[in-house]
């Protein structure tokens, strides 16, 4: 499993870049990187970012 940033803002940047460049959905990202999707959502929601399925990014 790949290490992902722990800082929420760095995590946001990392996740959105991965979604933009490599993954068609949050589910595909989580599966591909072996990331707990619910935990990821909670970390980013804590800094007021939510996943937008239409845009395929956290906004």
C-alpha positions in Angstrom: 0.0 0.0 0.0 1.3 3.5 -0.9 1.8 6.0 1.8 -0.5 9.0 1.3 -0.1 12.5 2.9 -1.5 12.9 6.4 -1.9 16.6 6.3 -5.5 17.3 5.1 -4.5 20.0 2.6 -1.7 18.0 1.1 -4.0 15.0 1.0 -6.6 17.0 -0.9 -4.0 18.0 -3.5 -2.8 14.5 -3.8 -6.2 12.9 -4.1 -7.5 15.4 -6.6 -4.4 15.0 -8.8 -4.8 11.2 -8.7 -8.5 11.5 -9.6 -7.7 14.0 -12.4 -4.8 12.0 -13.9 -5.4 8.3 -13.2 -8.8 7.3 -11.8 -12.3 7.7 -13.2 -13.9 7.7 -9.7 -13.2 7.9 -6.0 -14.1 4.2 -5.7 -11.5 3.3 -8.4 -8.9 5.4 -6.6 -9.6 3.7 -3.2 -9.5 0.3 -4.7 -6.3 1.0 -6.7 -4.5 2.5 -3.8 -6.0 0.3 -1.1 -7.4 3.3 0.7 -10.3 3.2 3.1 -12.8 5.5 1.2 -14.9 6.4 4.3 -11.8 7.4 6.3 -10.6 9.5 3.3 -13.9 11.2 3.0 -14.0 12.0 6.8 -10.5 13.5 6.7 -11.4 15.8 3.8 -14.8 16.7 5.2 -13.1 17.8 8.4 -11.5 20.6 6.3 -14.8 21.3 4.4 -14.2 19.4 1.2 -16.7 16.9 -0.2 -16.4 14.6 -3.1 -18.3 15.7 -6.2 -19.0 12.7 -8.4 -19.8 14.9 -11.5 -16.5 16.6 -11.3 -14.6 13.6 -9.9 -12.8 15.7 -7.4 -13.1 17.0 -3.8 -14.5 20.6 -3.8 
